[in-house]
Amino acid sequence: MERSVLPLLHLVLLLFLCFEGIAAFATLVQPEWEFKTSLATTTKRKHKHSGLTQAECPSACQYRCSKTSYKKPCMYYCQKCCYKCRCVPPGTSGNKQVCPCYNNWKTKRGGPKCP
């Protein structure tokens, strides 16, 4: 009885290890179509002005405020918004829809907080 069970146990163990190896390999290899879709959605969501670090905010705001005649207040509020939202809209004005946090932050009176 014991001799007939031993080969069966070996077979079960071997099959288990094979399936375990296949499952581990399948998680390492990502299908090409899945990679392309995940790359496309990542690229769509993010633009070059989002995900800024605090060190990048002053230069982004310097360009954003370059054409205004009120540079000091523009720089102050732009940097405040950039530190909070980690985003500065492209260009010197407008395009706020690109950064929802930047666009939706309002003053007590309901006006836009960010330049």
C-alpha positions, -999 to 999 in steps of 0.1 A, spaced: 0 0 0 27 24 9 47 18 -23 17 26 -45 11 59 -27 46 72 -29 48 76 -68 14 93 -67 27 118 -41 57 125 -63 35 131 -93 13 155 -73 43 173 -60 58 176 -95 26 189 -109 22 214 -81 58 227 -87 52 230 -125 20 250 -120 37 272 -94 65 279 -118 41 288 -147 21 311 -124 53 329 -112 65 333 -148 31 346 -160 32 374 -134 67 384 -145 58 386 -182 34 413 -191 14 409 -224 23 434 -251 -12 447 -254 -15 453 -217 18 472 -217 7 495 -245 -26 503 -229 -11 510 -195 16 532 -211 -10 551 -231 -32 559 -201 -2 570 -181 9 593 -209 -26 607 -213 -31 616 -177 2 633 -170 17 664 -188 51 679 -183 38 705 -159 24 681 -133 41 661 -106 65 689 -99 87 688 -68 91 718 -45 125 725 -61 109 728 -96 81 751 -86 100 784 -86 112 780 -122 78 769 -134 62 799 -117 89 823 -130 78 814 -166 41 814 -156 44 850 -142 69 863 -169 44 884 -188 25 900 -159 31 934 -145 23 921 -109 53 898 -106 56 896 -68 20 886 -60 19 863 -91 51 845 -79 38 843 -43 5 827 -52 18 806 -80 44 790 -58 18 785 -30 -5 768 -55 24 747 -69 35 735 -35 0 724 -27 -11 711 -62 23 699 -76 12 714 -109 15 746 -128 -5 751 -160 15 755 -193 19 790 -207 18 824 -192 -19 825 -187 -50 803 -191 -48 765 -195 -59 760 -159 -81 730 -169 -49 710 -172 -44 713 -134 -77 707 -116 -64 715 -81 -48 747 -94 -80 756 -112 -104 748 -83 -86 765 -54 -106 797 -47 -103 827 -24 -128 835 4 -146 857 -21 -148 829 -47 -122 842 -71 -93 822 -84 -65 817 -59 -39 806 -84 -26 829 -112 
